[in-house]
Amino acid sequence: MSIKEKTIQKLESKIEDIEGYIEEKGIGSSQLSRVNKFQRDINLGLVIGSLIGVAGITTWLMIRD
């Protein structure tokens, strides 16, 4: 690995660290964490709802015949 590639890799890791710190401690971080939790809950609800829907359609198709 050349010096240029090592330097780029180190700079990218430092930038990611700074972005993580800003995301954790910066302005709006509490709202961001709430939005992330809300999005996770919505995604779980969609997955569970889809599974229930598929199970219901499958049951209906089996009983129909």
Backbone as a printed PyTorch tensor [residue, N CA C, xyz], in Angstrom:
tensor([[[  0.8520,  -1.1740,   0.0000],
         [  0.0000,   0.0000,   0.0000],
         [  0.8990,   1.2380,   0.0000]],

        [[  0.6100,   2.1430,  -0.8760],
         [  1.4400,   3.3350,  -0.9920],
         [  1.0760,   4.3570,   0.0850]],

        [[  1.9230,   5.3350,   0.2230],
         [  1.7060,   6.3910,   1.2140],
         [  0.4350,   7.1600,   0.8900]],

        [[  0.1850,   7.3840,  -0.3890],
         [ -1.0130,   8.1200,  -0.8040],
         [ -2.2730,   7.3700,  -0.3810]],

        [[ -2.3040,   6.0550,  -0.6000],
         [ -3.4860,   5.2590,  -0.2290],
         [ -3.6700,   5.2270,   1.2780]],

        [[ -2.5660,   5.1170,   2.0330],
         [ -2.6560,   5.1210,   3.4940],
         [ -3.1820,   6.4590,   3.9960]],

        [[ -2.7030,   7.5410,   3.4000],
         [ -3.1500,   8.8770,   3.8000],
         [ -4.6310,   9.0560,   3.5130]],

        [[ -5.0700,   8.6330,   2.3590],
         [ -6.4860,   8.7400,   2.0000],
         [ -7.3340,   7.9170,   2.9570]],

        [[ -6.8900,   6.7200,   3.2760],
         [ -7.6320,   5.8450,   4.1860],
         [ -7.7310,   6.4700,   5.5800]],

        [[ -6.6240,   7.0360,   6.0810],
         [ -6.6380,   7.6760,   7.3940],
         [ -7.5460,   8.9020,   7.4040]],

        [[ -7.4880,   9.7050,   6.3510],
         [ -8.3450,  10.8800,   6.2730],
         [ -9.8190,  10.4890,   6.2350]],

        [[-10.1520,   9.4680,   5.4830],
         [-11.5410,   9.0140,   5.4150],
         [-12.0220,   8.5210,   6.7680]],

        [[-11.1590,   7.8080,   7.5020],
         [-11.5670,   7.3220,   8.8230],
         [-11.7470,   8.4810,   9.7930]],

        [[-10.8930,   9.4880,   9.7070],
         [-11.0380,  10.6740,  10.5680],
         [-12.3290,  11.4220,  10.2540]],

        [[-12.6400,  11.5580,   8.9830],
         [-13.8770,  12.2330,   8.5880],
         [-15.0910,  11.4600,   9.0960]],

        [[-15.0620,  10.1390,   8.9880],
         [-16.1680,   9.3220,   9.4960],
         [-16.3060,   9.4710,  11.0050]],

        [[-15.1820,   9.5420,  11.7200],
         [-15.2280,   9.7590,  13.1660],
         [-15.8600,  11.0960,  13.5110]],

        [[-15.4710,  12.1310,  12.7820],
         [-16.0230,  13.4690,  13.0230],
         [-17.5190,  13.4870,  12.7090]],

        [[-17.9270,  12.8580,  11.6000],
         [-19.3500,  12.8090,  11.2600],
         [-20.1390,  12.0650,  12.3250]],

        [[-19.5820,  10.9690,  12.8380],
         [-20.2440,  10.2210,  13.9040],
         [-20.3960,  11.0480,  15.1630]],

        [[-19.3610,  11.8080,  15.5070],
         [-19.4250,  12.6620,  16.6870],
         [-20.4920,  13.7380,  16.5190]],

        [[-20.5260,  14.3480,  15.3370],
         [-21.5300,  15.3880,  15.0720],
         [-22.9320,  14.7900,  15.1220]],

        [[-23.0900,  13.5970,  14.5530],
         [-24.4020,  12.9450,  14.5730],
         [-24.8290,  12.6300,  15.9950]],

        [[-23.8650,  12.2600,  16.8460],
         [-24.1790,  11.8700,  18.2140],
         [-24.3950,  13.0750,  19.1210]],

        [[-23.5800,  14.1200,  18.9650],
         [-23.6040,  15.2490,  19.8920],
         [-24.0630,  16.5640,  19.2730]],

        [[-24.2440,  16.6040,  17.9790],
         [-24.5240,  17.8620,  17.3010],
         [-25.9620,  18.3370,  17.4530]],

        [[-26.2410,  19.4360,  16.7830],
         [-27.5710,  20.0300,  16.8020],
         [-28.5510,  19.0690,  16.1450]],

        [[-29.6500,  18.8030,  16.8110],
         [-30.6810,  17.9350,  16.2600],
         [-30.4160,  16.4590,  16.4690]],

        [[-29.4280,  16.1090,  17.2930],
         [-29.1040,  14.7020,  17.4730],
         [-30.2280,  13.9450,  18.1790]],

        [[-30.9190,  14.5930,  19.1150],
         [-32.0150,  13.9070,  19.8030],
         [-33.1820,  13.6580,  18.8440]],

        [[-33.4560,  14.6240,  17.9670],
         [-34.5160,  14.4220,  16.9870],
         [-34.1330,  13.3240,  16.0040]],

        [[-32.8680,  13.2750,  15.6400],
         [-32.3960,  12.2530,  14.7180],
         [-32.5440,  10.8690,  15.3130]],

        [[-32.2190,  10.7090,  16.5840],
         [-32.3570,   9.3990,  17.2120],
         [-33.8270,   8.9960,  17.3040]],

        [[-34.7080,   9.9680,  17.5820],
         [-36.1410,   9.6580,  17.6190],
         [-36.6500,   9.2460,  16.2510]],

        [[-36.2050,   9.9330,  15.2200],
         [-36.6300,   9.6030,  13.8580],
         [-36.1320,   8.2160,  13.4650]],

        [[-34.9000,   7.8830,  13.8490],
         [-34.3680,   6.5570,  13.5440],
         [-35.1870,   5.4630,  14.2240]],

        [[-35.5570,   5.6800,  15.4850],
         [-36.3870,   4.7050,  16.2060],
         [-37.7570,   4.5920,  15.5510]],

        [[-38.3430,   5.7230,  15.1780],
         [-39.6530,   5.7160,  14.5300],
         [-39.5910,   4.9780,  13.2000]],

        [[-38.5440,   5.2190,  12.4140],
         [-38.4000,   4.5400,  11.1280],
         [-38.2340,   3.0370,  11.3330]],

        [[-37.4720,   2.6350,  12.3370],
         [-37.3050,   1.2150,  12.6410],
         [-38.6580,   0.5830,  12.9910]],

        [[-39.4410,   1.2670,  13.8230],
         [-40.7500,   0.7460,  14.2050],
         [-41.6790,   0.6210,  13.0040]],

        [[-41.6670,   1.6100,  12.1240],
         [-42.4970,   1.5660,  10.9120],
         [-42.0780,   0.3960,  10.0310]],

        [[-40.7680,   0.2040,   9.8560],
         [-40.2810,  -0.9060,   9.0290],
         [-40.6770,  -2.2530,   9.6170]],

        [[-40.5660,  -2.3960,  10.9310],
         [-40.9910,  -3.6450,  11.5720],
         [-42.4850,  -3.8730,  11.3830]],

        [[-43.2710,  -2.8100,  11.5170],
         [-44.7120,  -2.9350,  11.3140],
         [-45.0510,  -3.3570,   9.8990]],

        [[-44.3420,  -2.7960,   8.9210],
         [-44.5840,  -3.1760,   7.5250],
         [-44.2280,  -4.6370,   7.2720]],

        [[-43.1230,  -5.0880,   7.8390],
         [-42.7090,  -6.4790,   7.6480],
         [-43.7150,  -7.4260,   8.2970]],

        [[-44.1050,  -7.1340,   9.5140],
         [-45.0620,  -7.9970,  10.2130],
         [-46.4170,  -7.9720,   9.5000]],

        [[-46.8550,  -6.7970,   9.0730],
         [-48.1170,  -6.6940,   8.3370],
         [-48.0800,  -7.4690,   7.0310]],

        [[-46.9590,  -7.4110,   6.3390],
         [-46.8210,  -8.1640,   5.0890],
         [-46.8700,  -9.6600,   5.3310]],

        [[-46.1900, -10.1110,   6.3850],
         [-46.2180, -11.5440,   6.7060],
         [-47.6250, -12.0140,   7.0540]],

        [[-48.3370, -11.2160,   7.8140],
         [-49.7100, -11.5660,   8.1630],
         [-50.5840, -11.5790,   6.9120]],

        [[-50.3820, -10.6200,   6.0340],
         [-51.1440, -10.5710,   4.7860],
         [-50.8870, -11.7850,   3.9120]],

        [[-49.6250, -12.1590,   3.7600],
         [-49.2860, -13.3330,   2.9470],
         [-49.8650, -14.5950,   3.5720]],

        [[-49.7840, -14.7160,   4.8950],
         [-50.3440, -15.8810,   5.5700],
         [-51.8660, -15.9230,   5.3910]],

        [[-52.5190, -14.7730,   5.4700],
         [-53.9650, -14.7270,   5.2910],
         [-54.3800, -15.0930,   3.8790]],

        [[-53.6850, -14.5800,   2.8860],
         [-54.0070, -14.9120,   1.4950],
         [-53.7700, -16.3930,   1.2340]],

        [[-52.6740, -16.9230,   1.7650],
         [-52.3720, -18.3440,   1.5860],
         [-53.4530, -19.2030,   2.2240]],

        [[-53.8610, -18.8550,   3.4260],
         [-54.9230, -19.6020,   4.1130],
         [-56.2240, -19.5170,   3.3300]],

        [[-56.5600, -18.3370,   2.8450],
         [-57.7860, -18.1540,   2.0800],
         [-57.7660, -18.9920,   0.7950]],

        [[-56.6170, -19.0210,   0.1200],
         [-56.5060, -19.8130,  -1.1160],
         [-56.6280, -21.3080,  -0.8320]],

        [[-56.1000, -21.7560,   0.3100],
         [-56.1840, -23.1800,   0.6540],
         [-57.6060, -23.5660,   1.0460]],

        [[-58.2910, -22.7020,   1.7780],
         [-59.6550, -23.0020,   2.2250],
         [-60.6540, -22.8730,   1.0850]],

        [[-60.4060, -21.9970,   0.1520],
         [-61.3190, -21.7170,  -0.9420],
         [-61.5740, -22.9760,  -1.7870]],

        [[-60.5620, -23.7740,  -1.9900],
         [-60.7210, -24.9780,  -2.8170],
         [-61.2650, -26.0460,  -1.9790]]])
